[in-house]
Amino acid sequence: MTTETIALILALLMLPLVVLLWATETTEERAVRLRRSGWSQRRIAEHMGISRSRVHRLTMAA
């Protein structure tokens, strides 16, 4: 078994966990995660369909 095959199997095994974590992520957690990833407050607001002021409040609280 090659390293690539092992990596593919591990990725496929972790996929349900990643989907579960994404689906259960709160608005605050998602906004904070995106902000820490370098997204602007404006971009986060547009992506999530919330106001920039709400993004600001959510990310300042974390």
PDBQT receptor file of N, H, CA, C and O in Angstrom, charges set to zero:
ATOM      1  N   MET A   1       0.855  -1.179   0.000  1.00  0.00    +0.000 N 
ATOM      2  CA  MET A   1       0.000   0.000   0.000  1.00  0.00    +0.000 C 
ATOM      3  C   MET A   1       0.900   1.242   0.000  1.00  0.00    +0.000 C 
ATOM      4  O   MET A   1       1.824   1.348   0.807  1.00  0.00    +0.000 OA
ATOM      5  N   THR A   2       0.623   2.161  -0.899  1.00  0.00    +0.000 N 
ATOM      6  H   THR A   2      -0.127   2.074  -1.554  1.00  0.00    +0.000 HD
ATOM      7  CA  THR A   2       1.461   3.350  -1.013  1.00  0.00    +0.000 C 
ATOM      8  C   THR A   2       1.028   4.425  -0.018  1.00  0.00    +0.000 C 
ATOM      9  O   THR A   2      -0.061   4.371   0.553  1.00  0.00    +0.000 OA
ATOM     10  N   THR A   3       1.892   5.378   0.167  1.00  0.00    +0.000 N 
ATOM     11  H   THR A   3       2.777   5.422  -0.297  1.00  0.00    +0.000 HD
ATOM     12  CA  THR A   3       1.602   6.501   1.059  1.00  0.00    +0.000 C 
ATOM     13  C   THR A   3       0.388   7.281   0.563  1.00  0.00    +0.000 C 
ATOM     14  O   THR A   3      -0.425   7.750   1.361  1.00  0.00    +0.000 OA
ATOM     15  N   GLU A   4       0.269   7.417  -0.741  1.00  0.00    +0.000 N 
ATOM     16  H   GLU A   4       0.929   7.036  -1.389  1.00  0.00    +0.000 HD
ATOM     17  CA  GLU A   4      -0.873   8.140  -1.311  1.00  0.00    +0.000 C 
ATOM     18  C   GLU A   4      -2.182   7.423  -1.007  1.00  0.00    +0.000 C 
ATOM     19  O   GLU A   4      -3.191   8.066  -0.715  1.00  0.00    +0.000 OA
ATOM     20  N   THR A   5      -2.169   6.111  -1.073  1.00  0.00    +0.000 N 
ATOM     21  H   THR A   5      -1.349   5.590  -1.310  1.00  0.00    +0.000 HD
ATOM     22  CA  THR A   5      -3.372   5.331  -0.781  1.00  0.00    +0.000 C 
ATOM     23  C   THR A   5      -3.769   5.485   0.677  1.00  0.00    +0.000 C 
ATOM     24  O   THR A   5      -4.946   5.656   0.994  1.00  0.00    +0.000 OA
ATOM     25  N   ILE A   6      -2.790   5.425   1.553  1.00  0.00    +0.000 N 
ATOM     26  H   ILE A   6      -1.834   5.286   1.295  1.00  0.00    +0.000 HD
ATOM     27  CA  ILE A   6      -3.059   5.585   2.986  1.00  0.00    +0.000 C 
ATOM     28  C   ILE A   6      -3.620   6.980   3.263  1.00  0.00    +0.000 C 
ATOM     29  O   ILE A   6      -4.574   7.128   4.026  1.00  0.00    +0.000 OA
ATOM     30  N   ALA A   7      -3.033   7.990   2.648  1.00  0.00    +0.000 N 
ATOM     31  H   ALA A   7      -2.257   7.870   2.028  1.00  0.00    +0.000 HD
ATOM     32  CA  ALA A   7      -3.515   9.365   2.834  1.00  0.00    +0.000 C 
ATOM     33  C   ALA A   7      -4.950   9.504   2.335  1.00  0.00    +0.000 C 
ATOM     34  O   ALA A   7      -5.762  10.171   2.976  1.00  0.00    +0.000 OA
ATOM     35  N   LEU A   8      -5.267   8.893   1.214  1.00  0.00    +0.000 N 
ATOM     36  H   LEU A   8      -4.607   8.351   0.694  1.00  0.00    +0.000 HD
ATOM     37  CA  LEU A   8      -6.626   8.948   0.673  1.00  0.00    +0.000 C 
ATOM     38  C   LEU A   8      -7.617   8.263   1.606  1.00  0.00    +0.000 C 
ATOM     39  O   LEU A   8      -8.705   8.786   1.852  1.00  0.00    +0.000 OA
ATOM     40  N   ILE A   9      -7.250   7.108   2.121  1.00  0.00    +0.000 N 
ATOM     41  H   ILE A   9      -6.367   6.684   1.922  1.00  0.00    +0.000 HD
ATOM     42  CA  ILE A   9      -8.125   6.383   3.049  1.00  0.00    +0.000 C 
ATOM     43  C   ILE A   9      -8.367   7.208   4.308  1.00  0.00    +0.000 C 
ATOM     44  O   ILE A   9      -9.503   7.308   4.771  1.00  0.00    +0.000 OA
ATOM     45  N   LEU A  10      -7.317   7.798   4.864  1.00  0.00    +0.000 N 
ATOM     46  H   LEU A  10      -6.394   7.717   4.488  1.00  0.00    +0.000 HD
ATOM     47  CA  LEU A  10      -7.472   8.634   6.060  1.00  0.00    +0.000 C 
ATOM     48  C   LEU A  10      -8.360   9.848   5.781  1.00  0.00    +0.000 C 
ATOM     49  O   LEU A  10      -9.189  10.218   6.613  1.00  0.00    +0.000 OA
ATOM     50  N   ALA A  11      -8.190  10.456   4.628  1.00  0.00    +0.000 N 
ATOM     51  H   ALA A  11      -7.517  10.155   3.952  1.00  0.00    +0.000 HD
ATOM     52  CA  ALA A  11      -9.016  11.614   4.271  1.00  0.00    +0.000 C 
ATOM     53  C   ALA A  11     -10.483  11.210   4.164  1.00  0.00    +0.000 C 
ATOM     54  O   ALA A  11     -11.363  11.935   4.631  1.00  0.00    +0.000 OA
ATOM     55  N   LEU A  12     -10.747  10.072   3.560  1.00  0.00    +0.000 N 
ATOM     56  H   LEU A  12     -10.032   9.483   3.182  1.00  0.00    +0.000 HD
ATOM     57  CA  LEU A  12     -12.128   9.601   3.423  1.00  0.00    +0.000 C 
ATOM     58  C   LEU A  12     -12.739   9.241   4.769  1.00  0.00    +0.000 C 
ATOM     59  O   LEU A  12     -13.934   9.446   4.983  1.00  0.00    +0.000 OA
ATOM     60  N   LEU A  13     -11.933   8.706   5.676  1.00  0.00    +0.000 N 
ATOM     61  H   LEU A  13     -10.962   8.539   5.503  1.00  0.00    +0.000 HD
ATOM     62  CA  LEU A  13     -12.431   8.365   7.005  1.00  0.00    +0.000 C 
ATOM     63  C   LEU A  13     -12.745   9.610   7.827  1.00  0.00    +0.000 C 
ATOM     64  O   LEU A  13     -13.652   9.590   8.658  1.00  0.00    +0.000 OA
ATOM     65  N   MET A  14     -12.009  10.686   7.604  1.00  0.00    +0.000 N 
ATOM     66  H   MET A  14     -11.272  10.703   6.928  1.00  0.00    +0.000 HD
ATOM     67  CA  MET A  14     -12.209  11.913   8.374  1.00  0.00    +0.000 C 
ATOM     68  C   MET A  14     -13.316  12.797   7.809  1.00  0.00    +0.000 C 
ATOM     69  O   MET A  14     -13.804  13.686   8.506  1.00  0.00    +0.000 OA
ATOM     70  N   LEU A  15     -13.716  12.575   6.581  1.00  0.00    +0.000 N 
ATOM     71  H   LEU A  15     -13.320  11.853   6.015  1.00  0.00    +0.000 HD
ATOM     72  CA  LEU A  15     -14.718  13.418   5.938  1.00  0.00    +0.000 C 
ATOM     73  C   LEU A  15     -16.016  13.528   6.733  1.00  0.00    +0.000 C 
ATOM     74  O   LEU A  15     -16.512  14.641   6.902  1.00  0.00    +0.000 OA
ATOM     75  N   PRO A  16     -16.591  12.434   7.230  1.00  0.00    +0.000 N 
ATOM     76  CA  PRO A  16     -17.833  12.586   8.018  1.00  0.00    +0.000 C 
ATOM     77  C   PRO A  16     -17.645  13.457   9.259  1.00  0.00    +0.000 C 
ATOM     78  O   PRO A  16     -18.549  14.210   9.622  1.00  0.00    +0.000 OA
ATOM     79  N   LEU A  17     -16.498  13.367   9.909  1.00  0.00    +0.000 N 
ATOM     80  H   LEU A  17     -15.764  12.755   9.614  1.00  0.00    +0.000 HD
ATOM     81  CA  LEU A  17     -16.226  14.187  11.086  1.00  0.00    +0.000 C 
ATOM     82  C   LEU A  17     -16.161  15.664  10.712  1.00  0.00    +0.000 C 
ATOM     83  O   LEU A  17     -16.710  16.509  11.418  1.00  0.00    +0.000 OA
ATOM     84  N   VAL A  18     -15.506  15.969   9.627  1.00  0.00    +0.000 N 
ATOM     85  H   VAL A  18     -15.060  15.283   9.054  1.00  0.00    +0.000 HD
ATOM     86  CA  VAL A  18     -15.395  17.356   9.168  1.00  0.00    +0.000 C 
ATOM     87  C   VAL A  18     -16.776  17.914   8.833  1.00  0.00    +0.000 C 
ATOM     88  O   VAL A  18     -17.089  19.051   9.187  1.00  0.00    +0.000 OA
ATOM     89  N   VAL A  19     -17.593  17.129   8.159  1.00  0.00    +0.000 N 
ATOM     90  H   VAL A  19     -17.338  16.206   7.871  1.00  0.00    +0.000 HD
ATOM     91  CA  VAL A  19     -18.949  17.568   7.807  1.00  0.00    +0.000 C 
ATOM     92  C   VAL A  19     -19.772  17.786   9.069  1.00  0.00    +0.000 C 
ATOM     93  O   VAL A  19     -20.508  18.769   9.164  1.00  0.00    +0.000 OA
ATOM     94  N   LEU A  20     -19.660  16.890  10.032  1.00  0.00    +0.000 N 
ATOM     95  H   LEU A  20     -19.062  16.092   9.955  1.00  0.00    +0.000 HD
ATOM     96  CA  LEU A  20     -20.393  17.025  11.291  1.00  0.00    +0.000 C 
ATOM     97  C   LEU A  20     -19.972  18.288  12.035  1.00  0.00    +0.000 C 
ATOM     98  O   LEU A  20     -20.824  19.026  12.530  1.00  0.00    +0.000 OA
ATOM     99  N   LEU A  21     -18.681  18.540  12.118  1.00  0.00    +0.000 N 
ATOM    100  H   LEU A  21     -17.989  17.940  11.716  1.00  0.00    +0.000 HD
ATOM    101  CA  LEU A  21     -18.198  19.747  12.795  1.00  0.00    +0.000 C 
ATOM    102  C   LEU A  21     -18.682  21.004  12.082  1.00  0.00    +0.000 C 
ATOM    103  O   LEU A  21     -19.074  21.973  12.731  1.00  0.00    +0.000 OA
ATOM    104  N   TRP A  22     -18.659  20.995  10.761  1.00  0.00    +0.000 N 
ATOM    105  H   TRP A  22     -18.341  20.207  10.233  1.00  0.00    +0.000 HD
ATOM    106  CA  TRP A  22     -19.124  22.156   9.999  1.00  0.00    +0.000 C 
ATOM    107  C   TRP A  22     -20.617  22.383  10.214  1.00  0.00    +0.000 C 
ATOM    108  O   TRP A  22     -21.057  23.520  10.378  1.00  0.00    +0.000 OA
ATOM    109  N   ALA A  23     -21.394  21.301  10.212  1.00  0.00    +0.000 N 
ATOM    110  H   ALA A  23     -21.036  20.377  10.079  1.00  0.00    +0.000 HD
ATOM    111  CA  ALA A  23     -22.848  21.421  10.327  1.00  0.00    +0.000 C 
ATOM    112  C   ALA A  23     -23.290  21.889  11.710  1.00  0.00    +0.000 C 
ATOM    113  O   ALA A  23     -24.355  22.492  11.847  1.00  0.00    +0.000 OA
ATOM    114  N   THR A  24     -22.490  21.620  12.728  1.00  0.00    +0.000 N 
ATOM    115  H   THR A  24     -21.625  21.130  12.617  1.00  0.00    +0.000 HD
ATOM    116  CA  THR A  24     -22.873  21.984  14.094  1.00  0.00    +0.000 C 
ATOM    117  C   THR A  24     -22.187  23.261  14.577  1.00  0.00    +0.000 C 
ATOM    118  O   THR A  24     -22.348  23.650  15.734  1.00  0.00    +0.000 OA
ATOM    119  N   GLU A  25     -21.429  23.908  13.708  1.00  0.00    +0.000 N 
ATOM    120  H   GLU A  25     -21.299  23.592  12.768  1.00  0.00    +0.000 HD
ATOM    121  CA  GLU A  25     -20.717  25.132  14.060  1.00  0.00    +0.000 C 
ATOM    122  C   GLU A  25     -21.707  26.287  14.229  1.00  0.00    +0.000 C 
ATOM    123  O   GLU A  25     -22.572  26.494  13.378  1.00  0.00    +0.000 OA
ATOM    124  N   THR A  26     -21.582  27.035  15.323  1.00  0.00    +0.000 N 
ATOM    125  H   THR A  26     -20.880  26.868  16.014  1.00  0.00    +0.000 HD
ATOM    126  CA  THR A  26     -22.467  28.178  15.553  1.00  0.00    +0.000 C 
ATOM    127  C   THR A  26     -22.051  29.353  14.665  1.00  0.00    +0.000 C 
ATOM    128  O   THR A  26     -20.964  29.362  14.088  1.00  0.00    +0.000 OA
ATOM    129  N   THR A  27     -22.929  30.326  14.571  1.00  0.00    +0.000 N 
ATOM    130  H   THR A  27     -23.812  30.319  15.039  1.00  0.00    +0.000 HD
ATOM    131  CA  THR A  27     -22.633  31.534  13.798  1.00  0.00    +0.000 C 
ATOM    132  C   THR A  27     -21.382  32.209  14.338  1.00  0.00    +0.000 C 
ATOM    133  O   THR A  27     -20.521  32.640  13.571  1.00  0.00    +0.000 OA
ATOM    134  N   GLU A  28     -21.284  32.299  15.662  1.00  0.00    +0.000 N 
ATOM    135  H   GLU A  28     -21.983  31.949  16.285  1.00  0.00    +0.000 HD
ATOM    136  CA  GLU A  28     -20.111  32.930  16.270  1.00  0.00    +0.000 C 
ATOM    137  C   GLU A  28     -18.846  32.152  15.946  1.00  0.00    +0.000 C 
ATOM    138  O   GLU A  28     -17.835  32.746  15.571  1.00  0.00    +0.000 OA
ATOM    139  N   GLU A  29     -18.886  30.835  16.084  1.00  0.00    +0.000 N 
ATOM    140  H   GLU A  29     -19.707  30.352  16.389  1.00  0.00    +0.000 HD
ATOM    141  CA  GLU A  29     -17.705  30.017  15.806  1.00  0.00    +0.000 C 
ATOM    142  C   GLU A  29     -17.265  30.163  14.352  1.00  0.00    +0.000 C 
ATOM    143  O   GLU A  29     -16.073  30.266  14.063  1.00  0.00    +0.000 OA
ATOM    144  N   ARG A  30     -18.232  30.171  13.447  1.00  0.00    +0.000 N 
ATOM    145  H   ARG A  30     -19.200  30.087  13.682  1.00  0.00    +0.000 HD
ATOM    146  CA  ARG A  30     -17.898  30.300  12.025  1.00  0.00    +0.000 C 
ATOM    147  C   ARG A  30     -17.295  31.672  11.732  1.00  0.00    +0.000 C 
ATOM    148  O   ARG A  30     -16.304  31.770  11.009  1.00  0.00    +0.000 OA
ATOM    149  N   ALA A  31     -17.885  32.728  12.286  1.00  0.00    +0.000 N 
ATOM    150  H   ALA A  31     -18.690  32.648  12.874  1.00  0.00    +0.000 HD
ATOM    151  CA  ALA A  31     -17.365  34.080  12.059  1.00  0.00    +0.000 C 
ATOM    152  C   ALA A  31     -15.944  34.213  12.604  1.00  0.00    +0.000 C 
ATOM    153  O   ALA A  31     -15.075  34.792  11.953  1.00  0.00    +0.000 OA
ATOM    154  N   VAL A  32     -15.716  33.680  13.790  1.00  0.00    +0.000 N 
ATOM    155  H   VAL A  32     -16.422  33.210  14.319  1.00  0.00    +0.000 HD
ATOM    156  CA  VAL A  32     -14.382  33.748  14.401  1.00  0.00    +0.000 C 
ATOM    157  C   VAL A  32     -13.381  32.949  13.571  1.00  0.00    +0.000 C 
ATOM    158  O   VAL A  32     -12.262  33.406  13.340  1.00  0.00    +0.000 OA
ATOM    159  N   ARG A  33     -13.779  31.759  13.122  1.00  0.00    +0.000 N 
ATOM    160  H   ARG A  33     -14.688  31.388  13.310  1.00  0.00    +0.000 HD
ATOM    161  CA  ARG A  33     -12.882  30.925  12.321  1.00  0.00    +0.000 C 
ATOM    162  C   ARG A  33     -12.500  31.637  11.029  1.00  0.00    +0.000 C 
ATOM    163  O   ARG A  33     -11.330  31.651  10.645  1.00  0.00    +0.000 OA
ATOM    164  N   LEU A  34     -13.482  32.225  10.363  1.00  0.00    +0.000 N 
ATOM    165  H   LEU A  34     -14.432  32.214  10.675  1.00  0.00    +0.000 HD
ATOM    166  CA  LEU A  34     -13.195  32.928   9.114  1.00  0.00    +0.000 C 
ATOM    167  C   LEU A  34     -12.313  34.148   9.353  1.00  0.00    +0.000 C 
ATOM    168  O   LEU A  34     -11.410  34.428   8.564  1.00  0.00    +0.000 OA
ATOM    169  N   ARG A  35     -12.571  34.872  10.437  1.00  0.00    +0.000 N 
ATOM    170  H   ARG A  35     -13.304  34.645  11.078  1.00  0.00    +0.000 HD
ATOM    171  CA  ARG A  35     -11.762  36.060  10.765  1.00  0.00    +0.000 C 
ATOM    172  C   ARG A  35     -10.315  35.657  11.042  1.00  0.00    +0.000 C 
ATOM    173  O   ARG A  35      -9.380  36.323  10.597  1.00  0.00    +0.000 OA
ATOM    174  N   ARG A  36     -10.142  34.567  11.776  1.00  0.00    +0.000 N 
ATOM    175  H   ARG A  36     -10.902  34.026  12.137  1.00  0.00    +0.000 HD
ATOM    176  CA  ARG A  36      -8.783  34.084  12.068  1.00  0.00    +0.000 C 
ATOM    177  C   ARG A  36      -8.081  33.572  10.816  1.00  0.00    +0.000 C 
ATOM    178  O   ARG A  36      -6.853  33.502  10.767  1.00  0.00    +0.000 OA
ATOM    179  N   SER A  37      -8.874  33.213   9.801  1.00  0.00    +0.000 N 
ATOM    180  H   SER A  37      -9.871  33.270   9.841  1.00  0.00    +0.000 HD
ATOM    181  CA  SER A  37      -8.307  32.762   8.530  1.00  0.00    +0.000 C 
ATOM    182  C   SER A  37      -7.951  33.931   7.620  1.00  0.00    +0.000 C 
ATOM    183  O   SER A  37      -7.470  33.737   6.504  1.00  0.00    +0.000 OA
ATOM    184  N   GLY A  38      -8.192  35.156   8.109  1.00  0.00    +0.000 N 
ATOM    185  H   GLY A  38      -8.583  35.314   9.016  1.00  0.00    +0.000 HD
ATOM    186  CA  GLY A  38      -7.797  36.334   7.352  1.00  0.00    +0.000 C 
ATOM    187  C   GLY A  38      -8.902  37.004   6.556  1.00  0.00    +0.000 C 
ATOM    188  O   GLY A  38      -8.637  37.945   5.807  1.00  0.00    +0.000 OA
ATOM    189  N   TRP A  39     -10.137  36.537   6.703  1.00  0.00    +0.000 N 
ATOM    190  H   TRP A  39     -10.353  35.773   7.311  1.00  0.00    +0.000 HD
ATOM    191  CA  TRP A  39     -11.254  37.156   5.993  1.00  0.00    +0.000 C 
ATOM    192  C   TRP A  39     -11.568  38.507   6.613  1.00  0.00    +0.000 C 
ATOM    193  O   TRP A  39     -11.440  38.685   7.824  1.00  0.00    +0.000 OA
ATOM    194  N   SER A  40     -11.979  39.457   5.784  1.00  0.00    +0.000 N 
ATOM    195  H   SER A  40     -12.083  39.312   4.800  1.00  0.00    +0.000 HD
ATOM    196  CA  SER A  40     -12.405  40.761   6.295  1.00  0.00    +0.000 C 
ATOM    197  C   SER A  40     -13.805  40.634   6.888  1.00  0.00    +0.000 C 
ATOM    198  O   SER A  40     -14.545  39.701   6.578  1.00  0.00    +0.000 OA
ATOM    199  N   GLN A  41     -14.151  41.592   7.745  1.00  0.00    +0.000 N 
ATOM    200  H   GLN A  41     -13.550  42.351   7.997  1.00  0.00    +0.000 HD
ATOM    201  CA  GLN A  41     -15.490  41.581   8.332  1.00  0.00    +0.000 C 
ATOM    202  C   GLN A  41     -16.552  41.737   7.244  1.00  0.00    +0.000 C 
ATOM    203  O   GLN A  41     -17.615  41.120   7.322  1.00  0.00    +0.000 OA
ATOM    204  N   ARG A  42     -16.275  42.544   6.250  1.00  0.00    +0.000 N 
ATOM    205  H   ARG A  42     -15.411  43.045   6.187  1.00  0.00    +0.000 HD
ATOM    206  CA  ARG A  42     -17.226  42.735   5.146  1.00  0.00    +0.000 C 
ATOM    207  C   ARG A  42     -17.450  41.426   4.391  1.00  0.00    +0.000 C 
ATOM    208  O   ARG A  42     -18.587  41.064   4.089  1.00  0.00    +0.000 OA
ATOM    209  N   ARG A  43     -16.370  40.727   4.090  1.00  0.00    +0.000 N 
ATOM    210  H   ARG A  43     -15.446  41.022   4.335  1.00  0.00    +0.000 HD
ATOM    211  CA  ARG A  43     -16.483  39.462   3.352  1.00  0.00    +0.000 C 
ATOM    212  C   ARG A  43     -17.250  38.419   4.165  1.00  0.00    +0.000 C 
ATOM    213  O   ARG A  43     -18.085  37.697   3.622  1.00  0.00    +0.000 OA
ATOM    214  N   ILE A  44     -16.967  38.342   5.465  1.00  0.00    +0.000 N 
ATOM    215  H   ILE A  44     -16.289  38.930   5.907  1.00  0.00    +0.000 HD
ATOM    216  CA  ILE A  44     -17.677  37.405   6.338  1.00  0.00    +0.000 C 
ATOM    217  C   ILE A  44     -19.164  37.734   6.353  1.00  0.00    +0.000 C 
ATOM    218  O   ILE A  44     -20.003  36.842   6.228  1.00  0.00    +0.000 OA
ATOM    219  N   ALA A  45     -19.489  39.015   6.505  1.00  0.00    +0.000 N 
ATOM    220  H   ALA A  45     -18.807  39.740   6.606  1.00  0.00    +0.000 HD
ATOM    221  CA  ALA A  45     -20.891  39.442   6.553  1.00  0.00    +0.000 C 
ATOM    222  C   ALA A  45     -21.620  39.055   5.273  1.00  0.00    +0.000 C 
ATOM    223  O   ALA A  45     -22.731  38.528   5.326  1.00  0.00    +0.000 OA
ATOM    224  N   GLU A  46     -21.008  39.310   4.137  1.00  0.00    +0.000 N 
ATOM    225  H   GLU A  46     -20.105  39.738   4.094  1.00  0.00    +0.000 HD
ATOM    226  CA  GLU A  46     -21.631  38.965   2.860  1.00  0.00    +0.000 C 
ATOM    227  C   GLU A  46     -21.779  37.459   2.714  1.00  0.00    +0.000 C 
ATOM    228  O   GLU A  46     -22.813  36.979   2.250  1.00  0.00    +0.000 OA
ATOM    229  N   HIS A  47     -20.761  36.714   3.104  1.00  0.00    +0.000 N 
ATOM    230  H   HIS A  47     -19.920  37.104   3.481  1.00  0.00    +0.000 HD
ATOM    231  CA  HIS A  47     -20.770  35.252   2.989  1.00  0.00    +0.000 C 
ATOM    232  C   HIS A  47     -21.843  34.625   3.877  1.00  0.00    +0.000 C 
ATOM    233  O   HIS A  47     -22.519  33.678   3.473  1.00  0.00    +0.000 OA
ATOM    234  N   MET A  48     -21.991  35.157   5.082  1.00  0.00    +0.000 N 
ATOM    235  H   MET A  48     -21.442  35.926   5.410  1.00  0.00    +0.000 HD
ATOM    236  CA  MET A  48     -22.913  34.571   6.050  1.00  0.00    +0.000 C 
ATOM    237  C   MET A  48     -24.298  35.205   6.028  1.00  0.00    +0.000 C 
ATOM    238  O   MET A  48     -25.222  34.690   6.656  1.00  0.00    +0.000 OA
ATOM    239  N   GLY A  49     -24.451  36.309   5.317  1.00  0.00    +0.000 N 
ATOM    240  H   GLY A  49     -23.700  36.727   4.806  1.00  0.00    +0.000 HD
ATOM    241  CA  GLY A  49     -25.748  36.972   5.244  1.00  0.00    +0.000 C 
ATOM    242  C   GLY A  49     -26.129  37.692   6.527  1.00  0.00    +0.000 C 
ATOM    243  O   GLY A  49     -27.302  37.740   6.897  1.00  0.00    +0.000 OA
ATOM    244  N   ILE A  50     -25.127  38.253   7.205  1.00  0.00    +0.000 N 
ATOM    245  H   ILE A  50     -24.174  38.213   6.904  1.00  0.00    +0.000 HD
ATOM    246  CA  ILE A  50     -25.373  39.024   8.427  1.00  0.00    +0.000 C 
ATOM    247  C   ILE A  50     -24.710  40.391   8.278  1.00  0.00    +0.000 C 
ATOM    248  O   ILE A  50     -23.932  40.608   7.349  1.00  0.00    +0.000 OA
ATOM    249  N   SER A  51     -25.018  41.307   9.187  1.00  0.00    +0.000 N 
ATOM    250  H   SER A  51     -25.650  41.130   9.942  1.00  0.00    +0.000 HD
ATOM    251  CA  SER A  51     -24.456  42.657   9.089  1.00  0.00    +0.000 C 
ATOM    252  C   SER A  51     -22.993  42.674   9.525  1.00  0.00    +0.000 C 
ATOM    253  O   SER A  51     -22.534  41.806  10.267  1.00  0.00    +0.000 OA
ATOM    254  N   ARG A  52     -22.277  43.690   9.041  1.00  0.00    +0.000 N 
ATOM    255  H   ARG A  52     -22.651  44.395   8.438  1.00  0.00    +0.000 HD
ATOM    256  CA  ARG A  52     -20.878  43.847   9.456  1.00  0.00    +0.000 C 
ATOM    257  C   ARG A  52     -20.783  44.130  10.943  1.00  0.00    +0.000 C 
ATOM    258  O   ARG A  52     -19.838  43.692  11.599  1.00  0.00    +0.000 OA
ATOM    259  N   SER A  53     -21.754  44.860  11.483  1.00  0.00    +0.000 N 
ATOM    260  H   SER A  53     -22.522  45.216  10.950  1.00  0.00    +0.000 HD
ATOM    261  CA  SER A  53     -21.708  45.149  12.922  1.00  0.00    +0.000 C 
ATOM    262  C   SER A  53     -21.879  43.864  13.735  1.00  0.00    +0.000 C 
ATOM    263  O   SER A  53     -21.272  43.713  14.795  1.00  0.00    +0.000 OA
ATOM    264  N   ARG A  54     -22.703  42.944  13.240  1.00  0.00    +0.000 N 
ATOM    265  H   ARG A  54     -23.196  43.067  12.379  1.00  0.00    +0.000 HD
ATOM    266  CA  ARG A  54     -22.858  41.666  13.950  1.00  0.00    +0.000 C 
ATOM    267  C   ARG A  54     -21.563  40.861  13.878  1.00  0.00    +0.000 C 
ATOM    268  O   ARG A  54     -21.162  40.241  14.863  1.00  0.00    +0.000 OA
ATOM    269  N   VAL A  55     -20.915  40.869  12.729  1.00  0.00    +0.000 N 
ATOM    270  H   VAL A  55     -21.241  41.372  11.929  1.00  0.00    +0.000 HD
ATOM    271  CA  VAL A  55     -19.627  40.183  12.603  1.00  0.00    +0.000 C 
ATOM    272  C   VAL A  55     -18.643  40.781  13.596  1.00  0.00    +0.000 C 
ATOM    273  O   VAL A  55     -17.914  40.055  14.271  1.00  0.00    +0.000 OA
ATOM    274  N   HIS A  56     -18.624  42.094  13.684  1.00  0.00    +0.000 N 
ATOM    275  H   HIS A  56     -19.216  42.684  13.135  1.00  0.00    +0.000 HD
ATOM    276  CA  HIS A  56     -17.721  42.780  14.609  1.00  0.00    +0.000 C 
ATOM    277  C   HIS A  56     -17.993  42.338  16.044  1.00  0.00    +0.000 C 
ATOM    278  O   HIS A  56     -17.064  41.997  16.777  1.00  0.00    +0.000 OA
ATOM    279  N   ARG A  57     -19.266  42.343  16.448  1.00  0.00    +0.000 N 
ATOM    280  H   ARG A  57     -20.021  42.621  15.853  1.00  0.00    +0.000 HD
ATOM    281  CA  ARG A  57     -19.616  41.931  17.814  1.00  0.00    +0.000 C 
ATOM    282  C   ARG A  57     -19.230  40.475  18.073  1.00  0.00    +0.000 C 
ATOM    283  O   ARG A  57     -18.704  40.149  19.137  1.00  0.00    +0.000 OA
ATOM    284  N   LEU A  58     -19.489  39.612  17.107  1.00  0.00    +0.000 N 
ATOM    285  H   LEU A  58     -19.916  39.877  16.243  1.00  0.00    +0.000 HD
ATOM    286  CA  LEU A  58     -19.184  38.192  17.288  1.00  0.00    +0.000 C 
ATOM    287  C   LEU A  58     -17.686  37.943  17.407  1.00  0.00    +0.000 C 
ATOM    288  O   LEU A  58     -17.245  37.143  18.232  1.00  0.00    +0.000 OA
ATOM    289  N   THR A  59     -16.914  38.626  16.583  1.00  0.00    +0.000 N 
ATOM    290  H   THR A  59     -17.272  39.275  15.912  1.00  0.00    +0.000 HD
ATOM    291  CA  THR A  59     -15.474  38.371  16.583  1.00  0.00    +0.000 C 
ATOM    292  C   THR A  59     -14.765  39.080  17.731  1.00  0.00    +0.000 C 
ATOM    293  O   THR A  59     -13.699  38.634  18.158  1.00  0.00    +0.000 OA
ATOM    294  N   MET A  60     -15.323  40.160  18.234  1.00  0.00    +0.000 N 
ATOM    295  H   MET A  60     -16.188  40.522  17.887  1.00  0.00    +0.000 HD
ATOM    296  CA  MET A  60     -14.709  40.848  19.374  1.00  0.00    +0.000 C 
ATOM    297  C   MET A  60     -14.955  40.083  20.670  1.00  0.00    +0.000 C 
ATOM    298  O   MET A  60     -14.147  40.158  21.596  1.00  0.00    +0.000 OA
ATOM    299  N   ALA A  61     -16.050  39.356  20.744  1.00  0.00    +0.000 N 
ATOM    300  H   ALA A  61     -16.707  39.295  19.993  1.00  0.00    +0.000 HD
ATOM    301  CA  ALA A  61     -16.391  38.613  21.958  1.00  0.00    +0.000 C 
ATOM    302  C   ALA A  61     -15.500  37.390  22.135  1.00  0.00    +0.000 C 
ATOM    303  O   ALA A  61     -15.342  36.891  23.249  1.00  0.00    +0.000 OA
ATOM    304  N   ALA A  62     -14.924  36.909  21.049  1.00  0.00    +0.000 N 
ATOM    305  H   ALA A  62     -15.053  37.314  20.144  1.00  0.00    +0.000 HD
ATOM    306  CA  ALA A  62     -14.125  35.672  21.120  1.00  0.00    +0.000 C 
ATOM    307  C   ALA A  62     -12.691  35.924  21.497  1.00  0.00    +0.000 C 
ATOM    308  O   ALA A  62     -11.904  34.983  21.595  1.00  0.00    +0.000 OA
TER     309      ALA A  62
